[in-house]
């Protein structure tokens, strides 16, 4: 099966299941978080006062505007797509096994991190694919961990037939 890349994707070689190995690391790029983005995301998806109103007493008591954990998770997703998923023959995902928001993300933070391959194995029921488990960590500019995640994805095997 040939895996087609969209026009938004890079020219790096496609990674199939066989190209991943336990312990393999994918450094994530950097992402600068702005107050406007925190508020916009929260107004749309998580409109709690400490995400949308910098002047509210709850926000001030929390030390200032906080990004939604879901926003932080979406940033992680973007960084992993840019780092390696765009060039991977990923099909779908059955979900997230673990997600932890460890520290607040605030306006002005610069997030970065790493995704590490936890395990790789062929599927027992679908010979054209396998299962890739990653664990990821995001940290801020002070190297404080702000989020950890463990995800599973189905990835095509090299030479798989449609």
TORPA-4810 file (N, C-alpha, C, O; in nm, 3 decimals):
<nodes>
NODE_1_0.085_-0.117_0.000_0.000_0.000_0.000_0.090_0.123_0.000_0.182_0.134_0.081_X
NODE_2_0.063_0.214_-0.089_0.137_0.340_-0.090_0.063_0.439_-0.002_-0.059_0.456_-0.015_X
NODE_3_0.135_0.502_0.086_0.074_0.598_0.178_0.095_0.737_0.120_0.209_0.783_0.110_X
NODE_4_-0.010_0.803_0.081_0.000_0.935_0.018_0.011_1.046_0.121_-0.059_1.048_0.222_X
NODE_5_0.101_1.136_0.092_0.116_1.255_0.176_0.034_1.368_0.117_0.023_1.380_-0.005_X
NODE_6_-0.025_1.449_0.202_-0.095_1.568_0.157_0.004_1.679_0.127_0.122_1.668_0.160_X
NODE_7_-0.041_1.784_0.066_0.047_1.894_0.029_0.104_1.967_0.151_0.204_2.037_0.138_X
NODE_8_0.044_1.952_0.267_0.091_2.017_0.389_0.204_1.938_0.455_0.263_1.985_0.552_X
NODE_9_0.235_1.822_0.405_0.331_1.735_0.471_0.472_1.755_0.418_0.491_1.813_0.311_X
NODE_10_0.570_1.709_0.493_0.710_1.731_0.460_0.760_1.631_0.356_0.687_1.541_0.313_X
NODE_11_0.884_1.649_0.318_0.947_1.558_0.222_1.033_1.454_0.290_1.110_1.384_0.223_X
NODE_12_1.023_1.441_0.421_1.099_1.338_0.492_1.043_1.202_0.454_0.925_1.191_0.420_X
NODE_13_1.125_1.097_0.460_1.076_0.963_0.424_0.966_0.916_0.520_0.966_0.950_0.639_X
NODE_14_0.874_0.839_0.466_0.763_0.785_0.546_0.816_0.681_0.644_0.901_0.599_0.609_X
NODE_15_0.766_0.686_0.767_0.802_0.588_0.869_0.687_0.487_0.883_0.572_0.523_0.908_X
NODE_16_0.723_0.362_0.865_0.628_0.253_0.885_0.658_0.187_1.019_0.755_0.223_1.086_X
NODE_17_0.576_0.092_1.058_0.591_0.027_1.188_0.735_-0.019_1.212_0.788_-0.004_1.322_X
NODE_18_0.796_-0.076_1.108_0.931_-0.131_1.121_1.037_-0.024_1.146_1.149_-0.056_1.185_X
NODE_19_1.003_0.101_1.125_1.098_0.211_1.145_1.099_0.264_1.288_1.179_0.353_1.320_X
NODE_20_1.013_0.212_1.372_1.006_0.255_1.512_1.069_0.149_1.601_1.059_0.029_1.573_X
NODE_21_1.132_0.192_1.708_1.192_0.098_1.803_1.173_0.150_1.945_1.170_0.271_1.969_X
NODE_22_1.161_0.058_2.037_1.143_0.094_2.178_1.258_0.182_2.224_1.375_0.152_2.200_X
NODE_23_1.223_0.290_2.290_1.322_0.385_2.340_1.355_0.497_2.243_1.421_0.594_2.281_X
NODE_24_1.312_0.485_2.120_1.337_0.589_2.019_1.272_0.720_2.064_1.158_0.722_2.108_X
NODE_25_1.347_0.828_2.052_1.298_0.959_2.096_1.274_1.052_1.978_1.350_1.053_1.881_X
NODE_26_1.168_1.130_1.989_1.136_1.233_1.891_1.127_1.367_1.965_1.028_1.395_2.031_X
NODE_27_1.231_1.448_1.953_1.225_1.580_2.017_1.115_1.664_1.953_1.096_1.662_1.831_X
NODE_28_1.044_1.736_2.036_0.937_1.822_1.987_0.991_1.964_1.972_1.084_2.003_2.042_X
NODE_29_0.934_2.039_1.882_0.973_2.177_1.863_0.927_2.263_1.979_0.887_2.211_2.084_X
NODE_30_0.932_2.392_1.960_0.888_2.486_2.063_0.756_2.549_2.024_0.725_2.565_1.905_X
NODE_31_0.678_2.585_2.125_0.549_2.648_2.103_0.531_2.758_2.206_0.528_2.731_2.326_X
NODE_32_0.519_2.882_2.161_0.498_2.996_2.251_0.348_3.014_2.273_0.271_3.023_2.177_X
NODE_33_0.308_3.020_2.398_0.167_3.032_2.436_0.136_3.178_2.466_0.205_3.242_2.546_X
NODE_34_0.032_3.231_2.402_-0.007_3.370_2.425_-0.137_3.379_2.505_-0.216_3.284_2.508_X
NODE_35_-0.157_3.491_2.570_-0.281_3.514_2.646_-0.402_3.510_2.553_-0.505_3.452_2.587_X
NODE_36_-0.389_3.571_2.436_-0.502_3.573_2.342_-0.541_3.431_2.301_-0.660_3.400_2.289_X
NODE_37_-0.442_3.345_2.279_-0.470_3.208_2.240_-0.535_3.130_2.355_-0.628_3.053_2.333_X
NODE_38_-0.486_3.151_2.477_-0.544_3.084_2.594_-0.693_3.120_2.605_-0.777_3.033_2.623_X
NODE_39_-0.723_3.248_2.594_-0.861_3.295_2.608_-0.947_3.245_2.493_-1.059_3.199_2.515_X
NODE_40_-0.896_3.253_2.369_-0.973_3.207_2.253_-1.007_3.059_2.264_-1.122_3.020_2.244_X
NODE_41_-0.908_2.976_2.295_-0.933_2.832_2.309_-1.037_2.808_2.418_-1.133_2.734_2.398_X
NODE_42_-1.018_2.871_2.533_-1.108_2.848_2.645_-1.250_2.897_2.618_-1.347_2.832_2.657_X
NODE_43_-1.263_3.012_2.552_-1.398_3.060_2.520_-1.471_2.960_2.432_-1.593_2.945_2.442_X
NODE_44_-1.397_2.892_2.348_-1.459_2.796_2.257_-1.483_2.660_2.321_-1.584_2.595_2.293_X
NODE_45_-1.390_2.615_2.409_-1.394_2.475_2.453_-1.394_2.451_2.603_-1.436_2.344_2.648_X
NODE_46_-1.349_2.547_2.683_-1.337_2.524_2.828_-1.352_2.658_2.901_-1.257_2.706_2.962_X
NODE_47_-1.474_2.718_2.895_-1.492_2.856_2.942_-1.501_2.873_3.093_-1.596_2.932_3.144_X
NODE_48_-1.404_2.822_3.163_-1.396_2.847_3.307_-1.325_2.982_3.328_-1.238_3.020_3.249_X
NODE_49_-1.362_3.052_3.433_-1.316_3.191_3.450_-1.165_3.205_3.451_-1.112_3.303_3.398_X
NODE_50_-1.093_3.111_3.511_-0.947_3.124_3.520_-0.877_3.099_3.388_-0.756_3.115_3.377_X
NODE_51_-0.955_3.060_3.284_-0.903_3.045_3.148_-0.942_3.164_3.059_-0.878_3.189_2.957_X
NODE_52_-1.047_3.238_3.097_-1.100_3.341_3.007_-1.098_3.483_3.063_-1.107_3.579_2.986_X
NODE_53_-1.086_3.499_3.193_-1.096_3.633_3.253_-0.975_3.663_3.341_-0.972_3.622_3.457_X
NODE_54_-0.876_3.735_3.287_-0.755_3.763_3.365_-0.781_3.845_3.492_-0.699_3.842_3.583_X
NODE_55_-0.893_3.917_3.499_-0.921_4.004_3.614_-1.008_3.938_3.721_-1.024_3.995_3.829_X
NODE_56_-1.062_3.821_3.694_-1.152_3.756_3.790_-1.074_3.717_3.916_-0.956_3.683_3.909_X
NODE_57_-1.141_3.721_4.031_-1.074_3.690_4.157_-1.018_3.548_4.161_-0.912_3.525_4.219_X
NODE_58_-1.088_3.452_4.099_-1.036_3.314_4.094_-0.908_3.307_4.012_-0.816_3.233_4.046_X
NODE_59_-0.903_3.384_3.905_-0.783_3.387_3.820_-0.667_3.448_3.897_-0.556_3.395_3.896_X
NODE_60_-0.693_3.559_3.963_-0.587_3.625_4.042_-0.539_3.532_4.153_-0.419_3.525_4.179_X
NODE_61_-0.632_3.461_4.217_-0.594_3.368_4.324_-0.508_3.253_4.271_-0.427_3.196_4.344_X
NODE_62_-0.528_3.219_4.143_-0.448_3.112_4.080_-0.315_3.163_4.028_-0.237_3.086_3.971_X
NODE_63_-0.288_3.292_4.048_-0.161_3.348_4.003_-0.164_3.402_3.862_-0.060_3.434_3.805_X
NODE_64_-0.283_3.411_3.805_-0.297_3.464_3.670_-0.364_3.365_3.577_-0.398_3.253_3.616_X
NODE_65_-0.382_3.409_3.456_-0.451_3.331_3.352_-0.384_3.194_3.334_-0.262_3.185_3.328_X
NODE_66_-0.466_3.090_3.326_-0.418_2.952_3.308_-0.470_2.896_3.177_-0.587_2.914_3.143_X
NODE_67_-0.385_2.827_3.103_-0.431_2.757_2.984_-0.510_2.633_3.028_-0.476_2.569_3.128_X
NODE_68_-0.613_2.602_2.955_-0.687_2.478_2.979_-0.593_2.360_2.956_-0.506_2.364_2.869_X
NODE_69_-0.612_2.255_3.035_-0.535_2.133_3.012_-0.560_2.078_2.873_-0.471_2.021_2.810_X
NODE_70_-0.683_2.095_2.824_-0.717_2.047_2.689_-0.640_2.128_2.585_-0.601_2.074_2.481_X
NODE_71_-0.619_2.254_2.610_-0.539_2.338_2.522_-0.394_2.287_2.521_-0.334_2.274_2.414_X
NODE_72_-0.340_2.259_2.638_-0.205_2.205_2.649_-0.194_2.073_2.571_-0.095_2.049_2.503_X
NODE_73_-0.295_1.990_2.582_-0.297_1.863_2.509_-0.300_1.885_2.358_-0.234_1.814_2.283_X
NODE_74_-0.376_1.984_2.315_-0.382_2.016_2.171_-0.247_2.067_2.122_-0.207_2.036_2.009_X
NODE_75_-0.177_2.144_2.203_-0.043_2.190_2.167_0.050_2.070_2.153_0.128_2.063_2.058_X
NODE_76_0.042_1.976_2.246_0.124_1.854_2.236_0.094_1.781_2.105_0.186_1.736_2.037_X
NODE_77_-0.032_1.770_2.072_-0.070_1.701_1.948_-0.007_1.770_1.827_0.048_1.703_1.739_X
NODE_78_-0.015_1.902_1.824_0.045_1.976_1.712_0.195_1.951_1.704_0.248_1.928_1.595_X
NODE_79_0.262_1.956_1.817_0.407_1.935_1.818_0.444_1.794_1.773_0.545_1.776_1.705_X
NODE_80_0.365_1.692_1.810_0.397_1.555_1.767_0.368_1.535_1.619_0.441_1.463_1.551_X
NODE_81_0.263_1.599_1.569_0.236_1.591_1.426_0.355_1.650_1.349_0.403_1.590_1.252_X
NODE_82_0.402_1.766_1.393_0.515_1.830_1.325_0.643_1.750_1.341_0.724_1.745_1.247_X
NODE_83_0.665_1.687_1.455_0.790_1.616_1.483_0.802_1.484_1.409_0.908_1.451_1.357_X
NODE_84_0.690_1.406_1.405_0.703_1.274_1.341_0.574_1.213_1.286_0.582_1.125_1.201_X
NODE_85_0.458_1.254_1.331_0.335_1.189_1.284_0.304_1.220_1.138_0.249_1.135_1.068_X
NODE_86_0.338_1.340_1.092_0.314_1.374_0.952_0.381_1.275_0.859_0.329_1.242_0.752_X
NODE_87_0.498_1.227_0.901_0.577_1.137_0.817_0.562_0.991_0.859_0.645_0.908_0.824_X
NODE_88_0.458_0.960_0.932_0.434_0.824_0.978_0.309_0.769_0.911_0.212_0.842_0.887_X
NODE_89_0.312_0.642_0.883_0.197_0.576_0.820_0.093_0.540_0.925_0.045_0.427_0.933_X
NODE_90_0.059_0.640_1.006_-0.040_0.621_1.112_-0.180_0.613_1.051_-0.212_0.685_0.957_X
NODE_91_-0.259_0.526_1.106_-0.397_0.510_1.059_-0.492_0.584_1.153_-0.542_0.692_1.120_X
NODE_92_-0.516_0.526_1.267_-0.605_0.586_1.367_-0.546_0.557_1.505_-0.439_0.497_1.518_X
NODE_93_-0.617_0.602_1.606_-0.575_0.576_1.743_-0.694_0.526_1.824_-0.803_0.582_1.814_X
NODE_94_-0.674_0.421_1.903_-0.783_0.377_1.991_-0.793_0.462_2.117_-0.885_0.444_2.197_X
NODE_95_-0.699_0.557_2.135_-0.715_0.648_2.247_-0.589_0.675_2.326_-0.478_0.634_2.290_X
NODE_96_-0.611_0.745_2.434_-0.506_0.785_2.527_-0.519_0.696_2.650_-0.628_0.680_2.705_X
NODE_97_-0.408_0.641_2.692_-0.410_0.555_2.811_-0.387_0.633_2.939_-0.432_0.592_3.047_X
NODE_98_-0.318_0.745_2.927_-0.284_0.822_3.047_-0.260_0.967_3.006_-0.197_0.993_2.904_X
NODE_99_-0.311_1.059_3.085_-0.291_1.202_3.060_-0.286_1.272_3.195_-0.377_1.259_3.277_X
NODE_100_-0.178_1.346_3.217_-0.162_1.419_3.343_-0.120_1.562_3.313_-0.027_1.586_3.235_X
NODE_101_-0.187_1.656_3.376_-0.148_1.796_3.370_-0.079_1.826_3.501_-0.143_1.829_3.606_X
NODE_102_0.050_1.848_3.497_0.134_1.852_3.617_0.157_1.991_3.673_0.177_2.007_3.793_X
NODE_103_0.155_2.091_3.587_0.181_2.229_3.630_0.106_2.322_3.537_0.080_2.286_3.421_X
NODE_104_0.069_2.440_3.585_-0.005_2.533_3.500_0.078_2.581_3.381_0.200_2.600_3.389_X
NODE_105_0.008_2.600_3.270_0.066_2.665_3.153_0.008_2.805_3.148_-0.113_2.824_3.158_X
NODE_106_0.096_2.903_3.132_0.056_3.043_3.137_0.100_3.117_3.012_0.187_3.071_2.937_X
NODE_107_0.039_3.232_2.991_0.078_3.319_2.880_0.227_3.350_2.893_0.276_3.381_3.001_X
NODE_108_0.297_3.341_2.781_0.440_3.366_2.779_0.524_3.241_2.793_0.644_3.244_2.767_X
NODE_109_0.462_3.130_2.834_0.538_3.005_2.843_0.577_2.958_2.704_0.504_2.978_2.607_X
NODE_110_0.692_2.896_2.697_0.738_2.833_2.573_0.748_2.685_2.603_0.831_2.640_2.682_X
NODE_111_0.660_2.609_2.537_0.653_2.465_2.562_0.737_2.389_2.462_0.749_2.427_2.346_X
NODE_112_0.796_2.282_2.508_0.871_2.189_2.426_0.859_2.053_2.492_0.794_2.040_2.596_X
NODE_113_0.921_1.952_2.434_0.912_1.821_2.497_0.972_1.712_2.412_1.053_1.736_2.323_X
NODE_114_0.928_1.591_2.444_0.978_1.473_2.373_0.869_1.367_2.372_0.790_1.356_2.466_X
NODE_115_0.866_1.290_2.263_0.783_1.170_2.256_0.878_1.052_2.248_0.973_1.053_2.169_X
NODE_116_0.855_0.951_2.330_0.942_0.834_2.337_0.859_0.710_2.306_0.751_0.692_2.361_X
NODE_117_0.911_0.626_2.219_0.841_0.502_2.184_0.851_0.407_2.303_0.960_0.371_2.347_X
NODE_118_0.735_0.368_2.354_0.726_0.275_2.467_0.728_0.130_2.418_0.796_0.045_2.475_X
NODE_119_0.652_0.104_2.311_0.649_-0.032_2.257_0.600_-0.030_2.112_0.528_0.060_2.070_X
NODE_120_0.642_-0.132_2.039_0.605_-0.150_1.899_0.577_-0.299_1.881_0.658_-0.383_1.920_X
NODE_121_0.462_-0.331_1.821_0.434_-0.473_1.796_0.338_-0.487_1.680_0.251_-0.403_1.660_X
NODE_122_0.353_-0.595_1.604_0.256_-0.622_1.497_0.120_-0.652_1.557_0.109_-0.703_1.669_X
NODE_123_0.017_-0.621_1.483_-0.119_-0.654_1.526_-0.140_-0.804_1.518_-0.093_-0.869_1.423_X
NODE_124_-0.209_-0.860_1.616_-0.241_-1.002_1.612_-0.354_-1.035_1.518_-0.367_-1.150_1.475_X
NODE_125_-0.437_-0.937_1.484_-0.555_-0.963_1.401_-0.550_-0.898_1.263_-0.625_-0.938_1.174_X
NODE_126_-0.463_-0.798_1.245_-0.455_-0.726_1.117_-0.309_-0.725_1.072_-0.232_-0.640_1.117_X
NODE_127_-0.269_-0.816_0.983_-0.129_-0.829_0.945_-0.070_-0.708_0.871_0.051_-0.698_0.858_X
NODE_128_-0.155_-0.618_0.823_-0.105_-0.501_0.749_-0.062_-0.387_0.841_-0.015_-0.284_0.793_X
NODE_129_-0.078_-0.405_0.972_-0.051_-0.294_1.065_0.003_-0.344_1.197_0.011_-0.464_1.223_X
NODE_130_0.039_-0.248_1.279_0.086_-0.280_1.412_0.044_-0.173_1.510_-0.028_-0.079_1.475_X
NODE_131_0.091_-0.187_1.632_0.051_-0.098_1.741_0.175_-0.029_1.795_0.274_-0.093_1.832_X
NODE_132_0.169_0.102_1.798_0.278_0.187_1.847_0.229_0.259_1.972_0.127_0.328_1.969_X
NODE_133_0.301_0.243_2.082_0.268_0.311_2.206_0.379_0.413_2.235_0.497_0.378_2.237_X
NODE_134_0.339_0.537_2.257_0.433_0.645_2.288_0.399_0.705_2.423_0.283_0.707_2.465_X
NODE_135_0.502_0.753_2.490_0.478_0.836_2.608_0.546_0.970_2.581_0.657_0.976_2.528_X
NODE_136_0.477_1.074_2.616_0.529_1.207_2.587_0.533_1.293_2.710_0.460_1.272_2.807_X
NODE_137_0.619_1.392_2.705_0.631_1.490_2.812_0.643_1.628_2.749_0.718_1.647_2.653_X
NODE_138_0.569_1.722_2.803_0.584_1.863_2.768_0.639_1.935_2.888_0.601_1.907_3.001_X
NODE_139_0.729_2.030_2.863_0.782_2.112_2.972_0.784_2.257_2.927_0.772_2.288_2.808_X
NODE_140_0.799_2.345_3.024_0.804_2.488_2.993_0.951_2.533_2.981_1.043_2.452_2.989_X
NODE_141_0.970_2.661_2.963_1.104_2.718_2.943_1.194_2.702_3.066_1.316_2.716_3.055_X
NODE_142_1.136_2.673_3.181_1.214_2.648_3.303_1.243_2.499_3.322_1.295_2.457_3.425_X
NODE_143_1.207_2.419_3.221_1.223_2.273_3.222_1.137_2.207_3.329_1.169_2.098_3.377_X
NODE_144_1.026_2.272_3.366_0.929_2.212_3.457_0.830_2.132_3.372_0.772_2.185_3.277_X
NODE_145_0.812_2.005_3.406_0.715_1.923_3.333_0.575_1.980_3.355_0.535_2.005_3.469_X
NODE_146_0.501_2.000_3.246_0.365_2.052_3.257_0.261_1.947_3.218_0.144_1.959_3.255_X
NODE_147_0.303_1.844_3.142_0.208_1.743_3.099_0.280_1.615_3.063_0.390_1.618_3.007_X
NODE_148_0.218_1.501_3.095_0.263_1.372_3.045_0.144_1.302_2.981_0.029_1.325_3.018_X
NODE_149_0.175_1.217_2.884_0.069_1.149_2.809_0.122_1.015_2.760_0.241_1.000_2.732_X
NODE_150_0.033_0.918_2.750_0.067_0.787_2.692_-0.040_0.756_2.590_-0.159_0.747_2.623_X
NODE_151_0.002_0.739_2.465_-0.092_0.721_2.355_-0.064_0.592_2.279_0.046_0.538_2.286_X
NODE_152_-0.164_0.545_2.209_-0.154_0.428_2.124_-0.201_0.465_1.984_-0.299_0.538_1.968_X
NODE_153_-0.131_0.414_1.882_-0.170_0.439_1.744_-0.153_0.311_1.662_-0.068_0.228_1.691_X
NODE_154_-0.236_0.299_1.560_-0.221_0.192_1.463_-0.137_0.246_1.348_-0.165_0.354_1.295_X
NODE_155_-0.033_0.171_1.310_0.060_0.216_1.206_0.073_0.105_1.103_0.086_-0.013_1.137_X
NODE_156_0.070_0.143_0.975_0.087_0.046_0.867_0.226_-0.016_0.870_0.324_0.049_0.908_X
NODE_157_0.233_-0.141_0.828_0.362_-0.207_0.810_0.410_-0.179_0.669_0.329_-0.160_0.578_X
NODE_158_0.540_-0.178_0.651_0.599_-0.153_0.521_0.552_-0.261_0.422_0.553_-0.380_0.454_X
NODE_159_0.510_-0.218_0.304_0.466_-0.311_0.201_0.326_-0.365_0.221_0.286_-0.458_0.151_X
NODE_160_0.251_-0.310_0.314_0.114_-0.358_0.340_0.027_-0.338_0.217_0.040_-0.238_0.147_X
NODE_161_-0.059_-0.433_0.192_-0.153_-0.426_0.081_-0.287_-0.371_0.128_-0.331_-0.399_0.239_X
NODE_162_-0.349_-0.294_0.042_-0.479_-0.234_0.076_-0.584_-0.342_0.090_-0.700_-0.313_0.119_X
</nodes>
